[in-house]
């Protein structure tokens, strides 16, 4: 399913239908140019029928498949081709409108469908140059063959150029949108995991007290002489105790935090812990050195999945491009926190350093460059800032700055 809404196609076709009717009646009755009015109105009527059918289809489903969207665009192309055939062919001033379906296809549909539609449009242009019903424009009107040839050539080149141009820009936009959607989905999933983990830990904590009470009562019952004399009751009590033990083990497993952050069920965390977690996740036998510029103990921040994911992307890049060592420097001040991640690799390439953070710009022209782009967006959406530069030793440095109010330190 693509992002084309059927309603938009219906609206555009209604505009085209009314425009065609106005142009036809204007030419036939006001300018007094003779055209095959009956045949033209029949073709326009067919377009009206298709649009009414499309309206009922939209009531079932707002979006349409790629194949159905292509079919509608192909119909619009053929319909315009027949109208041009009946009204002077390629010299008709409205022949430029044959580009419209191609642009729509290039913006939203796969490349193969756009190539097919562009090819059909070019074939129609070539056919209309030789076969058409001429308009009676008077004896003084003369169109040189060289001009006719130039008009056909320009339209063909325009169709190809517009198709490639629109497809490349739309494709780039779709990739960026998909990348951001994936990152949002991952953050949402991470939040759900965090919520489940917090709920599990809270459940284990809350159920611990009643379970202890149950154990005390069961132990007391096993000491009662009257109950001990009845083996069936004793067996039932032992079974209850074993099941309670099993519940205790299950709750113990639930209470273990996979991120090893035990402070207030992930509500509060130290930045160094987040750095270590991400380093351990992506580490390939390399060394992490953390330096903290702080007088007393390290403060805690409110855990946010955006910070976790952004740091993960940056640290993953640092590990990938480093030789042996990744440095993480934390500078706490009264107003902000500065996190500096650097590695001992070759640094950022000079030809891309000014463009880093943009989509499809990679550190060393490798990969898609979406990791830093996503991290930058996440950090800036939180109100922070991200800077990328090379150190004096030509090593890559990524600097993140957050205001203390953002992190609630």
Steps between C-alpha positions, in 0.01 A plus 500: 500500500639839399439848636267607217152578626229410251313815602784715367490325161123551486533874576773546239294314238190715574715810446627353172144411387363850567807654336454282191128587474568873531780483239285298256195729521719813488677384185185368328251778579704814571810468283296311237764234428337186368576189710332154519290600799303173533808277515676736743202512737476120488862466618443760775182314602705180536732688735198611705380138526847390617504776760158404635623138524811627681278687747327176607837325520626773734212435739637146544866593529663844508836368373558291188754245387786588269342305213163674534666842525702419186178395322333832581804698384520292181133574429560874548796483259302312234195724543712810442667329202162440332389859568821630346448271200158661443626856551809559290751254643830616636446867403212523746620736777366257762732218387737594784244356744612150401780555754258511796439122540873434452590742781245339733630152418863604550417653837310207649527179298788252446757577229378220271148643482636849436718369215199323344279809529776726362553263207126500420495881522794525257329258257184713515705816429666338196168366365331840546770662292395295193138403562242753619190688388626845400340819622379757250714795613480694174712519188757729659602245762803295401710274725847418357606134520813593693289665768270199518805275539641728772168499686485119502864473606459754781192322634676161498806641677275681750309179578825311567659784697193572714451128572861456619504833685175438687584136575843577647375777725188310605707184560740693722210646695342156541826351631540779755138463607538121531822536700336740743195275522723202582682696770168616649374141497818378670468770765134410550592132535777593742252701705262204508783272611591750771139524613469121511827478693384763747163326539673164555733646761212676675291182491783297650547760772129521587441123501807431713327595827186281462718208389709528815180497704386185319834331581467589869149356520599182311798446733272547802249250360776241456572532872141435608477151653138447401573576136821296490306187598303520175742416216264627230487846657879500545548409133268782396690750717835384357358532148375851575842592638678365190270701274560809711875439462449481125313834505786648699755386238290641216472835676874494566566462125254778419671734744836464321544805277650414158674840489643452850366837608325442832438858609126576519408260221684687221355838595845628596834406350856626466630601159808281554269199539333577165840533333619169648181319399529617138872428491444145625226454241720588200851435633742300284790447739573871530567713807273767651650783710257725690614833647271702727553867578299529821584587858271267692298197396351466154138622488219293355274596211150392404529196272382581148503259208598781261830551686558126515445456126700809397797400717475148358535628141794724586688238703437235235660729239794573731561128556477426127751766394740483798824305516506403868368772731176696544502797737192636675544831682224634725507865602239605755440870567229697677310559177570207268655159440746441218559145376799460269553171316827460308699215348856433383405444137575706188244769580237654277579543132559865410260485206202396718572654840286808429208284385503245783160467661325525165339185355716280275825662615726242662813552710733357238259471207398155620147393588187715470588757767156475663632408847642845577206664323251319725710561814523872415123524451426319826738722699382825341133405545574468871651849503866395497771560242746277314834609350742292296863590435855366492738536793853646469620144440242457219281263701119511473320685780124510564388755757152493657378784722184486711357765726461377857129583491455258209659214692340611831829481691 
